């Protein structure tokens, strides 16, 4: 995932299930954190994934409603739409 989903300073990926997505997300945080790369603007677009995120001690680094950009495009995580 880090080889294919990392472009300059954006990391983007998905998963076939919520548990696979959570595993990838926590793995990315752990691996990049060990290299002192602080991930910011982490925003899952699935309510179950958000719940798992908080239950496992991860924090939301960006407030809801803050405009997010992915690859220079605006991303609406609720609708999962780039514009």
mmCIF file of the N, C-alpha and C atoms, coordinates in Angstrom:
data_MODEL
# 
_entry.id   MODEL 
# 
loop_
_atom_site.group_PDB 
_atom_site.id 
_atom_site.type_symbol 
_atom_site.label_atom_id 
_atom_site.label_alt_id 
_atom_site.label_comp_id 
_atom_site.label_asym_id 
_atom_site.label_entity_id 
_atom_site.label_seq_id 
_atom_site.pdbx_PDB_ins_code 
_atom_site.Cartn_x 
_atom_site.Cartn_y 
_atom_site.Cartn_z 
_atom_site.occupancy 
_atom_site.B_iso_or_equiv 
_atom_site.pdbx_formal_charge 
_atom_site.auth_seq_id 
_atom_site.auth_comp_id 
_atom_site.auth_asym_id 
_atom_site.auth_atom_id 
_atom_site.pdbx_PDB_model_num 
ATOM 1   N N  . UNK A 1 1  ? 0.815   -1.178 0.000  1.00 0.00 ? 1  UNK A N  1 
ATOM 2   C CA . UNK A 1 1  ? 0.000   0.000  0.000  1.00 0.00 ? 1  UNK A CA 1 
ATOM 3   C C  . UNK A 1 1  ? 0.868   1.255  0.000  1.00 0.00 ? 1  UNK A C  1 
ATOM 4   N N  . UNK A 1 2  ? 1.937   1.269  0.763  1.00 0.00 ? 2  UNK A N  1 
ATOM 5   C CA . UNK A 1 2  ? 2.786   2.458  0.778  1.00 0.00 ? 2  UNK A CA 1 
ATOM 6   C C  . UNK A 1 2  ? 3.503   2.653  -0.556 1.00 0.00 ? 2  UNK A C  1 
ATOM 7   N N  . UNK A 1 3  ? 3.770   1.574  -1.274 1.00 0.00 ? 3  UNK A N  1 
ATOM 8   C CA . UNK A 1 3  ? 4.414   1.692  -2.583 1.00 0.00 ? 3  UNK A CA 1 
ATOM 9   C C  . UNK A 1 3  ? 3.467   2.210  -3.648 1.00 0.00 ? 3  UNK A C  1 
ATOM 10  N N  . UNK A 1 4  ? 2.205   1.868  -3.564 1.00 0.00 ? 4  UNK A N  1 
ATOM 11  C CA . UNK A 1 4  ? 1.272   2.255  -4.624 1.00 0.00 ? 4  UNK A CA 1 
ATOM 12  C C  . UNK A 1 4  ? 0.335   3.394  -4.243 1.00 0.00 ? 4  UNK A C  1 
ATOM 13  N N  . UNK A 1 5  ? 0.143   3.662  -2.951 1.00 0.00 ? 5  UNK A N  1 
ATOM 14  C CA . UNK A 1 5  ? -0.817  4.670  -2.524 1.00 0.00 ? 5  UNK A CA 1 
ATOM 15  C C  . UNK A 1 5  ? -0.198  5.953  -2.006 1.00 0.00 ? 5  UNK A C  1 
ATOM 16  N N  . UNK A 1 6  ? 1.110   6.099  -2.150 1.00 0.00 ? 6  UNK A N  1 
ATOM 17  C CA . UNK A 1 6  ? 1.781   7.293  -1.657 1.00 0.00 ? 6  UNK A CA 1 
ATOM 18  C C  . UNK A 1 6  ? 2.263   8.116  -2.843 1.00 0.00 ? 6  UNK A C  1 
ATOM 19  N N  . UNK A 1 7  ? 1.814   9.356  -2.908 1.00 0.00 ? 7  UNK A N  1 
ATOM 20  C CA . UNK A 1 7  ? 2.224   10.247 -3.991 1.00 0.00 ? 7  UNK A CA 1 
ATOM 21  C C  . UNK A 1 7  ? 2.596   11.588 -3.375 1.00 0.00 ? 7  UNK A C  1 
ATOM 22  N N  . UNK A 1 8  ? 3.848   11.950 -3.449 1.00 0.00 ? 8  UNK A N  1 
ATOM 23  C CA . UNK A 1 8  ? 4.414   13.151 -2.840 1.00 0.00 ? 8  UNK A CA 1 
ATOM 24  C C  . UNK A 1 8  ? 4.048   13.160 -1.361 1.00 0.00 ? 8  UNK A C  1 
ATOM 25  N N  . UNK A 1 9  ? 3.037   13.921 -0.950 1.00 0.00 ? 9  UNK A N  1 
ATOM 26  C CA . UNK A 1 9  ? 2.683   13.962 0.469  1.00 0.00 ? 9  UNK A CA 1 
ATOM 27  C C  . UNK A 1 9  ? 1.251   13.495 0.719  1.00 0.00 ? 9  UNK A C  1 
ATOM 28  N N  . UNK A 1 10 ? 0.696   12.748 -0.217 1.00 0.00 ? 10 UNK A N  1 
ATOM 29  C CA . UNK A 1 10 ? -0.654  12.204 -0.056 1.00 0.00 ? 10 UNK A CA 1 
ATOM 30  C C  . UNK A 1 10 ? -0.591  10.683 -0.011 1.00 0.00 ? 10 UNK A C  1 
ATOM 31  N N  . UNK A 1 11 ? -1.306  10.123 0.957  1.00 0.00 ? 11 UNK A N  1 
ATOM 32  C CA . UNK A 1 11 ? -1.447  8.676  1.060  1.00 0.00 ? 11 UNK A CA 1 
ATOM 33  C C  . UNK A 1 11 ? -2.925  8.366  0.902  1.00 0.00 ? 11 UNK A C  1 
ATOM 34  N N  . UNK A 1 12 ? -3.248  7.543  -0.064 1.00 0.00 ? 12 UNK A N  1 
ATOM 35  C CA . UNK A 1 12 ? -4.643  7.195  -0.305 1.00 0.00 ? 12 UNK A CA 1 
ATOM 36  C C  . UNK A 1 12 ? -4.734  5.705  -0.589 1.00 0.00 ? 12 UNK A C  1 
ATOM 37  N N  . UNK A 1 13 ? -5.750  5.072  -0.031 1.00 0.00 ? 13 UNK A N  1 
ATOM 38  C CA . UNK A 1 13 ? -5.938  3.638  -0.234 1.00 0.00 ? 13 UNK A CA 1 
ATOM 39  C C  . UNK A 1 13 ? -7.316  3.253  0.250  1.00 0.00 ? 13 UNK A C  1 
ATOM 40  N N  . UNK A 1 14 ? -7.710  2.048  -0.044 1.00 0.00 ? 14 UNK A N  1 
ATOM 41  C CA . UNK A 1 14 ? -8.994  1.521  0.404  1.00 0.00 ? 14 UNK A CA 1 
ATOM 42  C C  . UNK A 1 14 ? -8.838  0.090  0.847  1.00 0.00 ? 14 UNK A C  1 
ATOM 43  N N  . UNK A 1 15 ? -9.941  -0.521 1.167  1.00 0.00 ? 15 UNK A N  1 
ATOM 44  C CA . UNK A 1 15 ? -9.934  -1.916 1.570  1.00 0.00 ? 15 UNK A CA 1 
ATOM 45  C C  . UNK A 1 15 ? -11.242 -2.567 1.189  1.00 0.00 ? 15 UNK A C  1 
ATOM 46  N N  . UNK A 1 16 ? -11.211 -3.863 0.983  1.00 0.00 ? 16 UNK A N  1 
ATOM 47  C CA . UNK A 1 16 ? -12.427 -4.597 0.624  1.00 0.00 ? 16 UNK A CA 1 
ATOM 48  C C  . UNK A 1 16 ? -13.405 -4.699 1.786  1.00 0.00 ? 16 UNK A C  1 
ATOM 49  N N  . UNK A 1 17 ? -12.875 -4.653 3.003  1.00 0.00 ? 17 UNK A N  1 
ATOM 50  C CA . UNK A 1 17 ? -13.718 -4.696 4.203  1.00 0.00 ? 17 UNK A CA 1 
ATOM 51  C C  . UNK A 1 17 ? -13.223 -3.626 5.170  1.00 0.00 ? 17 UNK A C  1 
ATOM 52  N N  . UNK A 1 18 ? -14.054 -3.303 6.144  1.00 0.00 ? 18 UNK A N  1 
ATOM 53  C CA . UNK A 1 18 ? -13.670 -2.321 7.160  1.00 0.00 ? 18 UNK A CA 1 
ATOM 54  C C  . UNK A 1 18 ? -12.454 -2.816 7.934  1.00 0.00 ? 18 UNK A C  1 
ATOM 55  N N  . UNK A 1 19 ? -12.431 -4.109 8.263  1.00 0.00 ? 19 UNK A N  1 
ATOM 56  C CA . UNK A 1 19 ? -11.298 -4.621 9.044  1.00 0.00 ? 19 UNK A CA 1 
ATOM 57  C C  . UNK A 1 19 ? -9.997  -4.560 8.242  1.00 0.00 ? 19 UNK A C  1 
ATOM 58  N N  . UNK A 1 20 ? -10.054 -4.836 6.938  1.00 0.00 ? 20 UNK A N  1 
ATOM 59  C CA . UNK A 1 20 ? -8.840  -4.733 6.112  1.00 0.00 ? 20 UNK A CA 1 
ATOM 60  C C  . UNK A 1 20 ? -8.395  -3.276 5.982  1.00 0.00 ? 20 UNK A C  1 
ATOM 61  N N  . UNK A 1 21 ? -9.347  -2.371 5.841  1.00 0.00 ? 21 UNK A N  1 
ATOM 62  C CA . UNK A 1 21 ? -9.010  -0.951 5.746  1.00 0.00 ? 21 UNK A CA 1 
ATOM 63  C C  . UNK A 1 21 ? -8.386  -0.467 7.056  1.00 0.00 ? 21 UNK A C  1 
ATOM 64  N N  . UNK A 1 22 ? -8.949  -0.908 8.199  1.00 0.00 ? 22 UNK A N  1 
ATOM 65  C CA . UNK A 1 22 ? -8.390  -0.514 9.493  1.00 0.00 ? 22 UNK A CA 1 
ATOM 66  C C  . UNK A 1 22 ? -6.987  -1.076 9.665  1.00 0.00 ? 22 UNK A C  1 
ATOM 67  N N  . UNK A 1 23 ? -6.791  -2.312 9.261  1.00 0.00 ? 23 UNK A N  1 
ATOM 68  C CA . UNK A 1 23 ? -5.467  -2.932 9.362  1.00 0.00 ? 23 UNK A CA 1 
ATOM 69  C C  . UNK A 1 23 ? -4.448  -2.140 8.522  1.00 0.00 ? 23 UNK A C  1 
ATOM 70  N N  . UNK A 1 24 ? -4.819  -1.774 7.313  1.00 0.00 ? 24 UNK A N  1 
ATOM 71  C CA . UNK A 1 24 ? -3.922  -0.989 6.449  1.00 0.00 ? 24 UNK A CA 1 
ATOM 72  C C  . UNK A 1 24 ? -3.643  0.377  7.044  1.00 0.00 ? 24 UNK A C  1 
ATOM 73  N N  . UNK A 1 25 ? -4.685  1.002  7.572  1.00 0.00 ? 25 UNK A N  1 
ATOM 74  C CA . UNK A 1 25 ? -4.546  2.338  8.147  1.00 0.00 ? 25 UNK A CA 1 
ATOM 75  C C  . UNK A 1 25 ? -3.633  2.325  9.369  1.00 0.00 ? 25 UNK A C  1 
ATOM 76  N N  . UNK A 1 26 ? -3.855  1.380  10.282 1.00 0.00 ? 26 UNK A N  1 
ATOM 77  C CA . UNK A 1 26 ? -3.014  1.321  11.481 1.00 0.00 ? 26 UNK A CA 1 
ATOM 78  C C  . UNK A 1 26 ? -1.589  0.902  11.136 1.00 0.00 ? 26 UNK A C  1 
ATOM 79  N N  . UNK A 1 27 ? -1.439  0.038  10.142 1.00 0.00 ? 27 UNK A N  1 
ATOM 80  C CA . UNK A 1 27 ? -0.111  -0.368 9.687  1.00 0.00 ? 27 UNK A CA 1 
ATOM 81  C C  . UNK A 1 27 ? 0.646   0.833  9.111  1.00 0.00 ? 27 UNK A C  1 
ATOM 82  N N  . UNK A 1 28 ? -0.039  1.649  8.320  1.00 0.00 ? 28 UNK A N  1 
ATOM 83  C CA . UNK A 1 28 ? 0.596   2.834  7.738  1.00 0.00 ? 28 UNK A CA 1 
ATOM 84  C C  . UNK A 1 28 ? 1.038   3.809  8.825  1.00 0.00 ? 28 UNK A C  1 
ATOM 85  N N  . UNK A 1 29 ? 0.173   4.028  9.817  1.00 0.00 ? 29 UNK A N  1 
ATOM 86  C CA . UNK A 1 29 ? 0.518   4.940  10.911 1.00 0.00 ? 29 UNK A CA 1 
ATOM 87  C C  . UNK A 1 29 ? 1.743   4.425  11.665 1.00 0.00 ? 29 UNK A C  1 
ATOM 88  N N  . UNK A 1 30 ? 1.773   3.128  11.943 1.00 0.00 ? 30 UNK A N  1 
ATOM 89  C CA . UNK A 1 30 ? 2.889   2.527  12.676 1.00 0.00 ? 30 UNK A CA 1 
ATOM 90  C C  . UNK A 1 30 ? 4.197   2.609  11.883 1.00 0.00 ? 30 UNK A C  1 
ATOM 91  N N  . UNK A 1 31 ? 4.142   2.178  10.627 1.00 0.00 ? 31 UNK A N  1 
ATOM 92  C CA . UNK A 1 31 ? 5.363   2.170  9.817  1.00 0.00 ? 31 UNK A CA 1 
ATOM 93  C C  . UNK A 1 31 ? 5.897   3.575  9.559  1.00 0.00 ? 31 UNK A C  1 
ATOM 94  N N  . UNK A 1 32 ? 5.031   4.487  9.191  1.00 0.00 ? 32 UNK A N  1 
ATOM 95  C CA . UNK A 1 32 ? 5.499   5.847  8.919  1.00 0.00 ? 32 UNK A CA 1 
ATOM 96  C C  . UNK A 1 32 ? 5.909   6.548  10.211 1.00 0.00 ? 32 UNK A C  1 
ATOM 97  N N  . UNK A 1 33 ? 5.216   6.252  11.298 1.00 0.00 ? 33 UNK A N  1 
ATOM 98  C CA . UNK A 1 33 ? 5.584   6.832  12.586 1.00 0.00 ? 33 UNK A CA 1 
ATOM 99  C C  . UNK A 1 33 ? 6.957   6.395  13.054 1.00 0.00 ? 33 UNK A C  1 
ATOM 100 N N  . UNK A 1 34 ? 7.337   5.157  12.748 1.00 0.00 ? 34 UNK A N  1 
ATOM 101 C CA . UNK A 1 34 ? 8.656   4.673  13.155 1.00 0.00 ? 34 UNK A CA 1 
ATOM 102 C C  . UNK A 1 34 ? 9.769   5.415  12.413 1.00 0.00 ? 34 UNK A C  1 
ATOM 103 N N  . UNK A 1 35 ? 9.450   5.987  11.265 1.00 0.00 ? 35 UNK A N  1 
ATOM 104 C CA . UNK A 1 35 ? 10.412  6.793  10.516 1.00 0.00 ? 35 UNK A CA 1 
ATOM 105 C C  . UNK A 1 35 ? 10.242  8.276  10.778 1.00 0.00 ? 35 UNK A C  1 
ATOM 106 N N  . UNK A 1 36 ? 9.476   8.613  11.814 1.00 0.00 ? 36 UNK A N  1 
ATOM 107 C CA . UNK A 1 36 ? 9.185   9.987  12.242 1.00 0.00 ? 36 UNK A CA 1 
ATOM 108 C C  . UNK A 1 36 ? 8.483   10.781 11.127 1.00 0.00 ? 36 UNK A C  1 
ATOM 109 N N  . UNK A 1 37 ? 7.600   10.106 10.406 1.00 0.00 ? 37 UNK A N  1 
ATOM 110 C CA . UNK A 1 37 ? 6.736   10.774 9.444  1.00 0.00 ? 37 UNK A CA 1 
ATOM 111 C C  . UNK A 1 37 ? 5.362   10.877 10.094 1.00 0.00 ? 37 UNK A C  1 
ATOM 112 N N  . UNK A 1 38 ? 4.974   12.067 10.461 1.00 0.00 ? 38 UNK A N  1 
ATOM 113 C CA . UNK A 1 38 ? 3.718   12.299 11.155 1.00 0.00 ? 38 UNK A CA 1 
ATOM 114 C C  . UNK A 1 38 ? 2.591   12.432 10.136 1.00 0.00 ? 38 UNK A C  1 
ATOM 115 N N  . UNK A 1 39 ? 1.691   11.441 10.123 1.00 0.00 ? 39 UNK A N  1 
ATOM 116 C CA . UNK A 1 39 ? 0.547   11.530 9.221  1.00 0.00 ? 39 UNK A CA 1 
ATOM 117 C C  . UNK A 1 39 ? -0.435  12.565 9.745  1.00 0.00 ? 39 UNK A C  1 
ATOM 118 N N  . UNK A 1 40 ? -0.892  13.416 8.855  1.00 0.00 ? 40 UNK A N  1 
ATOM 119 C CA . UNK A 1 40 ? -1.878  14.427 9.211  1.00 0.00 ? 40 UNK A CA 1 
ATOM 120 C C  . UNK A 1 40 ? -3.076  14.283 8.273  1.00 0.00 ? 40 UNK A C  1 
ATOM 121 N N  . UNK A 1 41 ? -4.142  14.897 8.654  1.00 0.00 ? 41 UNK A N  1 
ATOM 122 C CA . UNK A 1 41 ? -5.359  14.910 7.842  1.00 0.00 ? 41 UNK A CA 1 
ATOM 123 C C  . UNK A 1 41 ? -5.875  13.507 7.552  1.00 0.00 ? 41 UNK A C  1 
ATOM 124 N N  . UNK A 1 42 ? -5.739  12.631 8.537  1.00 0.00 ? 42 UNK A N  1 
ATOM 125 C CA . UNK A 1 42 ? -6.274  11.287 8.361  1.00 0.00 ? 42 UNK A CA 1 
ATOM 126 C C  . UNK A 1 42 ? -7.787  11.366 8.430  1.00 0.00 ? 42 UNK A C  1 
ATOM 127 N N  . UNK A 1 43 ? -8.434  10.873 7.413  1.00 0.00 ? 43 UNK A N  1 
ATOM 128 C CA . UNK A 1 43 ? -9.885  10.955 7.398  1.00 0.00 ? 43 UNK A CA 1 
ATOM 129 C C  . UNK A 1 43 ? -10.496 9.727  6.737  1.00 0.00 ? 43 UNK A C  1 
ATOM 130 N N  . UNK A 1 44 ? -10.899 8.743  7.535  1.00 0.00 ? 44 UNK A N  1 
ATOM 131 C CA . UNK A 1 44 ? -11.640 7.621  6.959  1.00 0.00 ? 44 UNK A CA 1 
ATOM 132 C C  . UNK A 1 44 ? -12.993 8.108  6.447  1.00 0.00 ? 44 UNK A C  1 
ATOM 133 N N  . UNK A 1 45 ? -13.535 7.445  5.439  1.00 0.00 ? 45 UNK A N  1 
ATOM 134 C CA . UNK A 1 45 ? -14.821 7.862  4.906  1.00 0.00 ? 45 UNK A CA 1 
ATOM 135 C C  . UNK A 1 45 ? -15.922 6.854  5.215  1.00 0.00 ? 45 UNK A C  1 
ATOM 136 N N  . UNK A 1 46 ? -15.713 6.047  6.238  1.00 0.00 ? 46 UNK A N  1 
ATOM 137 C CA . UNK A 1 46 ? -16.671 5.031  6.635  1.00 0.00 ? 46 UNK A CA 1 
ATOM 138 C C  . UNK A 1 46 ? -16.891 5.154  8.136  1.00 0.00 ? 46 UNK A C  1 
ATOM 139 N N  . UNK A 1 47 ? -18.148 5.238  8.565  1.00 0.00 ? 47 UNK A N  1 
ATOM 140 C CA . UNK A 1 47 ? -18.440 5.458  9.990  1.00 0.00 ? 47 UNK A CA 1 
ATOM 141 C C  . UNK A 1 47 ? -17.942 4.307  10.870 1.00 0.00 ? 47 UNK A C  1 
ATOM 142 N N  . UNK A 1 48 ? -17.998 3.066  10.379 1.00 0.00 ? 48 UNK A N  1 
ATOM 143 C CA . UNK A 1 48 ? -17.470 1.938  11.146 1.00 0.00 ? 48 UNK A CA 1 
ATOM 144 C C  . UNK A 1 48 ? -15.963 2.054  11.325 1.00 0.00 ? 48 UNK A C  1 
ATOM 145 N N  . UNK A 1 49 ? -15.288 2.506  10.296 1.00 0.00 ? 49 UNK A N  1 
ATOM 146 C CA . UNK A 1 49 ? -13.835 2.675  10.354 1.00 0.00 ? 49 UNK A CA 1 
ATOM 147 C C  . UNK A 1 49 ? -13.469 3.809  11.313 1.00 0.00 ? 49 UNK A C  1 
ATOM 148 N N  . UNK A 1 50 ? -14.245 4.873  11.301 1.00 0.00 ? 50 UNK A N  1 
ATOM 149 C CA . UNK A 1 50 ? -14.017 5.978  12.246 1.00 0.00 ? 50 UNK A CA 1 
ATOM 150 C C  . UNK A 1 50 ? -14.178 5.475  13.677 1.00 0.00 ? 50 UNK A C  1 
ATOM 151 N N  . UNK A 1 51 ? -15.208 4.680  13.908 1.00 0.00 ? 51 UNK A N  1 
ATOM 152 C CA . UNK A 1 51 ? -15.445 4.124  15.249 1.00 0.00 ? 51 UNK A CA 1 
ATOM 153 C C  . UNK A 1 51 ? -14.261 3.258  15.694 1.00 0.00 ? 51 UNK A C  1 
ATOM 154 N N  . UNK A 1 52 ? -13.798 2.371  14.836 1.00 0.00 ? 52 UNK A N  1 
ATOM 155 C CA . UNK A 1 52 ? -12.625 1.544  15.150 1.00 0.00 ? 52 UNK A CA 1 
ATOM 156 C C  . UNK A 1 52 ? -11.402 2.401  15.426 1.00 0.00 ? 52 UNK A C  1 
ATOM 157 N N  . UNK A 1 53 ? -11.252 3.442  14.633 1.00 0.00 ? 53 UNK A N  1 
ATOM 158 C CA . UNK A 1 53 ? -10.124 4.363  14.749 1.00 0.00 ? 53 UNK A CA 1 
ATOM 159 C C  . UNK A 1 53 ? -10.049 4.928  16.163 1.00 0.00 ? 53 UNK A C  1 
ATOM 160 N N  . UNK A 1 54 ? -11.184 5.465  16.651 1.00 0.00 ? 54 UNK A N  1 
ATOM 161 C CA . UNK A 1 54 ? -11.209 6.064  17.986 1.00 0.00 ? 54 UNK A CA 1 
ATOM 162 C C  . UNK A 1 54 ? -11.123 5.012  19.088 1.00 0.00 ? 54 UNK A C  1 
ATOM 163 N N  . UNK A 1 55 ? -11.786 3.879  18.903 1.00 0.00 ? 55 UNK A N  1 
ATOM 164 C CA . UNK A 1 55 ? -11.756 2.816  19.919 1.00 0.00 ? 55 UNK A CA 1 
ATOM 165 C C  . UNK A 1 55 ? -10.350 2.275  20.147 1.00 0.00 ? 55 UNK A C  1 
ATOM 166 N N  . UNK A 1 56 ? -9.498  2.385  19.155 1.00 0.00 ? 56 UNK A N  1 
ATOM 167 C CA . UNK A 1 56 ? -8.137  1.862  19.261 1.00 0.00 ? 56 UNK A CA 1 
ATOM 168 C C  . UNK A 1 56 ? -7.106  2.942  19.583 1.00 0.00 ? 56 UNK A C  1 
ATOM 169 N N  . UNK A 1 57 ? -7.584  4.084  20.036 1.00 0.00 ? 57 UNK A N  1 
ATOM 170 C CA . UNK A 1 57 ? -6.679  5.107  20.552 1.00 0.00 ? 57 UNK A CA 1 
ATOM 171 C C  . UNK A 1 57 ? -6.084  6.043  19.526 1.00 0.00 ? 57 UNK A C  1 
ATOM 172 N N  . UNK A 1 58 ? -6.534  5.971  18.286 1.00 0.00 ? 58 UNK A N  1 
ATOM 173 C CA . UNK A 1 58 ? -6.061  6.934  17.302 1.00 0.00 ? 58 UNK A CA 1 
ATOM 174 C C  . UNK A 1 58 ? -6.923  8.178  17.415 1.00 0.00 ? 58 UNK A C  1 
ATOM 175 N N  . UNK A 1 59 ? -6.359  9.313  17.119 1.00 0.00 ? 59 UNK A N  1 
ATOM 176 C CA . UNK A 1 59 ? -7.137  10.544 17.222 1.00 0.00 ? 59 UNK A CA 1 
ATOM 177 C C  . UNK A 1 59 ? -7.364  11.143 15.848 1.00 0.00 ? 59 UNK A C  1 
ATOM 178 N N  . UNK A 1 60 ? -8.400  11.954 15.770 1.00 0.00 ? 60 UNK A N  1 
ATOM 179 C CA . UNK A 1 60 ? -8.719  12.650 14.529 1.00 0.00 ? 60 UNK A CA 1 
ATOM 180 C C  . UNK A 1 60 ? -7.861  13.895 14.474 1.00 0.00 ? 60 UNK A C  1 
ATOM 181 N N  . UNK A 1 61 ? -7.011  13.981 13.468 1.00 0.00 ? 61 UNK A N  1 
ATOM 182 C CA . UNK A 1 61 ? -6.099  15.120 13.382 1.00 0.00 ? 61 UNK A CA 1 
ATOM 183 C C  . UNK A 1 61 ? -6.705  16.301 12.653 1.00 0.00 ? 61 UNK A C  1 
ATOM 184 N N  . UNK A 1 62 ? -7.860  16.125 12.091 1.00 0.00 ? 62 UNK A N  1 
ATOM 185 C CA . UNK A 1 62 ? -8.534  17.216 11.392 1.00 0.00 ? 62 UNK A CA 1 
ATOM 186 C C  . UNK A 1 62 ? -9.985  17.249 11.843 1.00 0.00 ? 62 UNK A C  1 
ATOM 187 N N  . UNK A 1 63 ? -10.515 18.437 11.975 1.00 0.00 ? 63 UNK A N  1 
ATOM 188 C CA . UNK A 1 63 ? -11.904 18.594 12.378 1.00 0.00 ? 63 UNK A CA 1 
ATOM 189 C C  . UNK A 1 63 ? -12.825 18.283 11.209 1.00 0.00 ? 63 UNK A C  1 
ATOM 190 N N  . UNK A 1 64 ? -14.034 17.858 11.550 1.00 0.00 ? 64 UNK A N  1 
ATOM 191 C CA . UNK A 1 64 ? -15.055 17.650 10.526 1.00 0.00 ? 64 UNK A CA 1 
ATOM 192 C C  . UNK A 1 64 ? -15.332 18.991 9.854  1.00 0.00 ? 64 UNK A C  1 
ATOM 193 N N  . UNK A 1 65 ? -15.640 18.947 8.591  1.00 0.00 ? 65 UNK A N  1 
ATOM 194 C CA . UNK A 1 65 ? -15.984 20.154 7.861  1.00 0.00 ? 65 UNK A CA 1 
ATOM 195 C C  . UNK A 1 65 ? -14.799 20.895 7.283  1.00 0.00 ? 65 UNK A C  1 
ATOM 196 N N  . UNK A 1 66 ? -13.590 20.502 7.641  1.00 0.00 ? 66 UNK A N  1 
ATOM 197 C CA . UNK A 1 66 ? -12.404 21.142 7.094  1.00 0.00 ? 66 UNK A CA 1 
ATOM 198 C C  . UNK A 1 66 ? -12.194 20.615 5.681  1.00 0.00 ? 66 UNK A C  1 
ATOM 199 N N  . UNK A 1 67 ? -11.944 21.518 4.744  1.00 0.00 ? 67 UNK A N  1 
ATOM 200 C CA . UNK A 1 67 ? -11.731 21.097 3.362  1.00 0.00 ? 67 UNK A CA 1 
ATOM 201 C C  . UNK A 1 67 ? -10.473 20.245 3.271  1.00 0.00 ? 67 UNK A C  1 
ATOM 202 N N  . UNK A 1 68 ? -10.604 19.112 2.623  1.00 0.00 ? 68 UNK A N  1 
ATOM 203 C CA . UNK A 1 68 ? -9.468  18.215 2.439  1.00 0.00 ? 68 UNK A CA 1 
ATOM 204 C C  . UNK A 1 68 ? -9.089  18.186 0.972  1.00 0.00 ? 68 UNK A C  1 
ATOM 205 N N  . UNK A 1 69 ? -7.816  18.066 0.724  1.00 0.00 ? 69 UNK A N  1 
ATOM 206 C CA . UNK A 1 69 ? -7.336  17.945 -0.642 1.00 0.00 ? 69 UNK A CA 1 
ATOM 207 C C  . UNK A 1 69 ? -6.547  16.657 -0.780 1.00 0.00 ? 69 UNK A C  1 
ATOM 208 N N  . UNK A 1 70 ? -6.771  15.971 -1.891 1.00 0.00 ? 70 UNK A N  1 
ATOM 209 C CA . UNK A 1 70 ? -6.047  14.756 -2.236 1.00 0.00 ? 70 UNK A CA 1 
ATOM 210 C C  . UNK A 1 70 ? -5.568  14.937 -3.665 1.00 0.00 ? 70 UNK A C  1 
ATOM 211 N N  . UNK A 1 71 ? -4.267  14.841 -3.848 1.00 0.00 ? 71 UNK A N  1 
ATOM 212 C CA . UNK A 1 71 ? -3.676  15.017 -5.173 1.00 0.00 ? 71 UNK A CA 1 
ATOM 213 C C  . UNK A 1 71 ? -4.098  16.345 -5.802 1.00 0.00 ? 71 UNK A C  1 
ATOM 214 N N  . UNK A 1 72 ? -4.252  17.370 -4.964 1.00 0.00 ? 72 UNK A N  1 
ATOM 215 C CA . UNK A 1 72 ? -4.606  18.700 -5.446 1.00 0.00 ? 72 UNK A CA 1 
ATOM 216 C C  . UNK A 1 72 ? -6.084  18.910 -5.702 1.00 0.00 ? 72 UNK A C  1 
ATOM 217 N N  . UNK A 1 73 ? -6.890  17.887 -5.484 1.00 0.00 ? 73 UNK A N  1 
ATOM 218 C CA . UNK A 1 73 ? -8.338  18.000 -5.698 1.00 0.00 ? 73 UNK A CA 1 
ATOM 219 C C  . UNK A 1 73 ? -9.058  18.029 -4.359 1.00 0.00 ? 73 UNK A C  1 
ATOM 220 N N  . UNK A 1 74 ? -10.174 18.726 -4.290 1.00 0.00 ? 74 UNK A N  1 
ATOM 221 C CA . UNK A 1 74 ? -10.993 18.722 -3.086 1.00 0.00 ? 74 UNK A CA 1 
ATOM 222 C C  . UNK A 1 74 ? -11.643 17.352 -2.937 1.00 0.00 ? 74 UNK A C  1 
ATOM 223 N N  . UNK A 1 75 ? -11.640 16.826 -1.683 1.00 0.00 ? 75 UNK A N  1 
ATOM 224 C CA . UNK A 1 75 ? -12.240 15.518 -1.420 1.00 0.00 ? 75 UNK A CA 1 
ATOM 225 C C  . UNK A 1 75 ? -13.330 15.667 -0.380 1.00 0.00 ? 75 UNK A C  1 
ATOM 226 N N  . UNK A 1 76 ? -14.505 15.176 -0.688 1.00 0.00 ? 76 UNK A N  1 
ATOM 227 C CA . UNK A 1 76 ? -15.607 15.110 0.258  1.00 0.00 ? 76 UNK A CA 1 
ATOM 228 C C  . UNK A 1 76 ? -15.655 13.687 0.781  1.00 0.00 ? 76 UNK A C  1 
ATOM 229 N N  . UNK A 1 77 ? -15.183 13.449 2.031  1.00 0.00 ? 77 UNK A N  1 
ATOM 230 C CA . UNK A 1 77 ? -15.113 12.072 2.537  1.00 0.00 ? 77 UNK A CA 1 
ATOM 231 C C  . UNK A 1 77 ? -16.486 11.454 2.781  1.00 0.00 ? 77 UNK A C  1 
ATOM 232 N N  . UNK A 1 78 ? -17.501 12.269 3.081  1.00 0.00 ? 78 UNK A N  1 
ATOM 233 C CA . UNK A 1 78 ? -18.825 11.728 3.315  1.00 0.00 ? 78 UNK A CA 1 
ATOM 234 C C  . UNK A 1 78 ? -19.410 11.135 2.039  1.00 0.00 ? 78 UNK A C  1 
ATOM 235 N N  . UNK A 1 79 ? -19.182 11.804 0.907  1.00 0.00 ? 79 UNK A N  1 
ATOM 236 C CA . UNK A 1 79 ? -19.689 11.320 -0.383 1.00 0.00 ? 79 UNK A CA 1 
ATOM 237 C C  . UNK A 1 79 ? -18.628 10.548 -1.159 1.00 0.00 ? 79 UNK A C  1 
ATOM 238 N N  . UNK A 1 80 ? -17.381 10.603 -0.684 1.00 0.00 ? 80 UNK A N  1 
ATOM 239 C CA . UNK A 1 80 ? -16.226 9.995  -1.352 1.00 0.00 ? 80 UNK A CA 1 
ATOM 240 C C  . UNK A 1 80 ? -16.119 10.460 -2.804 1.00 0.00 ? 80 UNK A C  1 
ATOM 241 N N  . UNK A 1 81 ? -16.126 11.800 -2.945 1.00 0.00 ? 81 UNK A N  1 
ATOM 242 C CA . UNK A 1 81 ? -16.106 12.429 -4.269 1.00 0.00 ? 81 UNK A CA 1 
ATOM 243 C C  . UNK A 1 81 ? -14.945 13.412 -4.330 1.00 0.00 ? 81 UNK A C  1 
ATOM 244 N N  . UNK A 1 82 ? -14.204 13.370 -5.441 1.00 0.00 ? 82 UNK A N  1 
ATOM 245 C CA . UNK A 1 82 ? -13.165 14.359 -5.725 1.00 0.00 ? 82 UNK A CA 1 
ATOM 246 C C  . UNK A 1 82 ? -13.754 15.410 -6.656 1.00 0.00 ? 82 UNK A C  1 
ATOM 247 N N  . UNK A 1 83 ? -13.394 16.667 -6.437 1.00 0.00 ? 83 UNK A N  1 
ATOM 248 C CA . UNK A 1 83 ? -13.879 17.718 -7.337 1.00 0.00 ? 83 UNK A CA 1 
ATOM 249 C C  . UNK A 1 83 ? -12.798 18.746 -7.587 1.00 0.00 ? 83 UNK A C  1 
# 
